[in-house]
Each structure stands twice: as C-alpha cells, then as structure tokens.
Amino acid sequence: GSTLENFNLKCICTFMICLSNRLDRLLLKKPVTLNEYVKPIRLPEKCSSVGEKCLVSGWAGSASVLQCLNLPVLSEKTCKHAYGKTITENMFCAGFVKGGKDSCQGDSGGPVVCGGQLKGFVSFGRDCDKPDHPGVYADVCRYTEWMKSTIAKN
C-alpha cells in the first residue's frame, strides 16, 4: 500500500521576513498522527557548511512519486558567481556546478535535509540542472529562533 497521506489545512499564515524571503505556517484541521512514515524533523543546530551532503525532495510539479536528490552545499562564492547580488545571507546554494541534477519548478517550498535537520527550503534557480546555475535555498538557520518562538506561542 501507499504511504502517501493528505492533510487538510485550516489556514496558511504567511509571514514576510524580508523582501527576499517568505515563510508560511500551515495550520492543520486536525493533529497529525506520528507513525513510521510521519515524523517531525529537527530544526538546525547550526547553519550548513560547504560540502555538507543534503537531501532535497519535491513533487517536480506533477510527479506521482516523491522525487529525492542528494546534493552538496556549495560555497557563497560559487553561489554569488551564478546569481550575483540576488543572493543574500538568508540563502545558500546546493547542487552540482557541472549541472545534470537539481531541484526545479514545482519543488518550491520543499525541504532540504542535512544530517537529519531541516536546513533549507527550495527557493529558486535558473535553467534547472544546467551548468553554473545551482539551486538556491532559503537558509532555515537564519529563522530558527523566530520559528521556535512562533511555535511556542501557538
């Protein structure tokens, strides 16, 4: 049988952290039952480091099976070389400089998990899986304190 499970939303509460990043808090209509397939993820204890191996996942817009990809975190220099001033301290790049594999449109908002911790969310890229344009991810470590305080209030 399938392990896919759907959850009904009560509301999507959007928070504009700054012009370059938006976080959504999803309120579910009923509590989630944790099991072998549904588990909470840890928030990051520290920011990602260059070369750290991460797993990004998404539905690639319309895939019927969740797509997953292991990729390394890239340096800020490599990221800025690809995207210039678009890159802020609240972002990081991951992927392969030579291209071939990447997250893409339809994966936005999907998780980036490194060492069992939620390190990022799929944000944007240019020309999926093409050389010199790695994926760009919102850096969760920049928002950990805000997330903890928001969770504690609710």
JOSUL-V774353 format. One record per pair of residues at least 24 apart in sequence whose ideal C-beta (glycine too) atoms are under 10 Angstrom apart, sorted by sequence separation. I is the first residue (numbers start at 1). GAP is how many residues later the second one is. D is the distance in Angstrom with one decimal. If there is no record, write none. Layout:
i-><I I>
gap-><GAP GAP>
d-><D D>
This chain:
i-><7 48 49 50 51 70 71 72 102 104 117 7 48 50 69 71 72 94 102 103 104 112 47 48 49 50 69 94 102 103 111 112 114 118 5 50 69 92 93 101 102 110 112 117 5 50 92 94 99 101 102 107 112 91 99 100 109 111 118 5 71 93 95 99 100 108 7 70 71 92 98 99 100 102 103 104 3 5 69 71 91 93 98 99 102 103 3 4 5 69 90 91 95 96 98 99 102 103 3 69 95 97 98 99 101 103 2 3 96 97 99 67 97 67 97 54 56 69 86 95 96 56 67 73 95 96 52 54 67 86 93 94 95 53 54 71 73 83 93 94 95 47 50 52 68 72 83 92 93 94 95 49 60 61 63 67 71 82 83 92 93 94 48 50 60 61 62 63 66 82 92 93 47 56 58 60 61 68 91 92 48 56 57 58 60 61 73 91 92 56 58 59 60 61 73 90 91 92 58 59 88 90 91 92 58 82 87 90 92 57 58 60 82 83 86 88 89 90 92 56 58 59 81 82 83 88 90 91 58 82 90 57 58 81 82 83 89 90 56 57 78 82 88 56 57 79 55 56 57 78 79 54 55 56 79 54 55 56 79 54 55 4 54 55 69 74 4 53 54 55 73 74 4 52 53 72 74 2 3 52 54 56 71 48 55 56 58 71 73 49 54 56 57 20 48 54 56 69 71 73 20 21 48 52 20 60 19 20 21 44 48 18 20 21 41 44 45 49 20 42 44 46 48 18 41 45 47 48 17 42 44 46 47 42 43 44 41 42 43 44 41 42 43 44 41 40 41 56 56 54 24 23 22 48 48 47 48 47 48 47 44 46 47 44 45 24 43 44 47 23 43 44 46 41 44 45 21 43 44 22 43 21 43 20 44 43 43 43 23 22 21 23 20 21 23 17 21 21 25 23 18 23 17 25 17 25 23 27 15 17 25 15 15 15 13 13>
gap-><24 24 24 24 24 24 24 24 24 24 24 25 25 25 25 25 25 25 25 25 25 25 26 26 26 26 26 26 26 26 26 26 26 26 27 27 27 27 27 27 27 27 27 27 28 28 28 28 28 28 28 28 28 29 29 29 29 29 29 30 30 30 30 30 30 30 31 31 31 31 31 31 31 31 31 31 32 32 32 32 32 32 32 32 32 32 33 33 33 33 33 33 33 33 33 33 33 33 34 34 34 34 34 34 34 34 35 35 35 35 35 36 36 37 37 38 38 38 38 38 38 39 39 39 39 39 40 40 40 40 40 40 40 41 41 41 41 41 41 41 41 42 42 42 42 42 42 42 42 42 42 43 43 43 43 43 43 43 43 43 43 43 44 44 44 44 44 44 44 44 44 44 45 45 45 45 45 45 45 45 46 46 46 46 46 46 46 46 46 47 47 47 47 47 47 47 47 47 48 48 48 48 48 48 49 49 49 49 49 50 50 50 50 50 50 50 50 50 50 51 51 51 51 51 51 51 51 51 52 52 52 53 53 53 53 53 53 53 54 54 54 54 54 55 55 55 56 56 56 56 56 57 57 57 57 58 58 58 58 59 59 60 60 60 60 60 61 61 61 61 61 61 62 62 62 62 62 63 63 63 63 63 63 64 64 64 64 64 64 65 65 65 65 66 66 66 66 66 66 66 67 67 67 67 68 68 69 69 69 69 69 70 70 70 70 70 70 70 71 71 71 71 71 72 72 72 72 72 73 73 73 73 73 74 74 74 75 75 75 75 76 76 76 76 77 78 78 79 81 83 85 86 87 89 91 92 92 93 93 94 95 95 95 96 96 97 97 97 97 98 98 98 98 99 99 99 100 100 100 101 101 102 102 103 103 104 105 108 115 116 117 117 118 118 120 121 121 122 122 123 124 124 125 125 126 126 127 127 128 129 129 131 132 135 137 141>
d-><9.8 9.7 6.5 6.7 8.8 9.9 5.0 7.8 9.9 3.7 9.0 6.5 4.6 4.9 9.6 6.7 9.9 9.0 9.0 7.6 7.1 5.1 9.4 9.8 9.9 8.3 8.6 7.6 5.1 9.0 9.5 8.7 9.9 9.3 8.7 9.4 9.8 8.1 10.0 9.4 4.1 9.4 9.2 9.9 9.1 8.7 6.4 9.8 8.4 5.8 8.0 8.4 8.0 8.4 8.9 5.7 9.0 9.0 9.3 9.1 6.8 9.8 8.0 5.2 8.8 9.9 9.2 8.8 7.8 9.4 9.9 4.8 8.3 8.0 9.5 8.1 9.2 7.3 5.6 8.3 6.5 8.8 9.7 4.0 6.9 4.6 8.2 8.9 6.5 7.6 9.4 9.0 9.9 8.2 5.6 7.5 5.2 9.3 4.5 7.0 8.2 6.8 8.6 7.5 9.5 8.2 9.9 8.7 8.5 6.4 8.5 8.6 9.1 9.2 6.7 9.6 7.2 9.4 8.6 8.4 6.9 8.7 9.3 8.8 3.5 9.6 9.7 5.8 7.6 9.6 9.2 6.3 4.8 9.4 9.8 8.6 7.3 8.8 4.4 5.8 9.2 9.8 9.2 8.5 9.7 9.7 8.9 9.6 6.7 8.5 9.5 9.8 8.4 7.6 8.1 9.0 9.9 9.0 7.5 9.6 5.6 6.1 5.8 9.9 6.3 6.1 6.8 9.6 9.1 7.6 7.6 7.2 7.8 9.7 5.9 8.4 2.6 9.6 5.5 5.6 7.9 8.7 8.6 7.9 5.1 7.7 8.0 6.6 8.6 5.0 9.6 6.2 6.1 9.6 8.9 9.9 6.4 5.1 6.5 7.1 10.0 6.5 5.8 9.8 2.9 9.8 7.0 5.4 9.2 7.9 7.8 9.5 5.7 7.9 8.0 9.9 7.8 9.6 9.6 7.2 8.1 7.7 7.6 5.3 8.9 9.0 9.4 8.8 3.6 6.2 4.7 5.5 8.5 10.0 10.0 6.6 7.0 7.9 6.4 6.2 9.0 8.4 9.2 7.3 8.6 7.0 8.2 5.0 7.8 7.2 9.9 9.4 7.4 7.8 7.1 5.1 4.9 9.8 9.8 6.3 7.6 9.1 4.0 9.9 9.8 5.6 9.0 6.8 8.3 9.8 9.7 9.3 8.1 5.2 8.3 9.4 10.0 9.9 9.6 7.4 9.6 9.9 8.1 8.2 9.8 8.1 6.1 7.5 8.8 9.0 6.2 9.5 8.9 8.2 5.8 7.5 6.4 9.3 9.9 10.0 9.1 8.0 9.3 7.9 5.1 9.5 9.3 9.7 5.3 9.9 9.1 7.9 6.3 7.9 7.2 7.9 9.1 10.0 7.3 9.4 8.9 8.9 4.9 7.1 6.7 6.7 7.7 7.2 7.5 9.0 4.6 9.4 9.7 6.1 6.8 6.5 7.5 4.8 6.1 5.3 7.1 6.9 9.3 8.8 4.7 9.6 9.9 7.2 7.8 8.6 7.6 9.9 9.8 8.7 7.2 6.4 9.0 8.7 7.3 3.9 8.8 6.4 7.6 5.6 8.4 9.7 6.9 4.5 9.3 8.3 8.4 9.6 9.4 10.0 9.6 8.6 9.1 9.0 6.1 9.8 5.1 7.9 9.6 8.8 10.0 6.3 7.0 9.1 7.8 8.7 5.4 9.2 8.7 8.8 6.4 9.0 8.2 7.9 8.8 8.0 9.9 7.8 8.4 6.5 6.6 8.7 8.8 8.1 9.3 7.4 7.8 8.2 9.9 7.9 9.2 9.3>
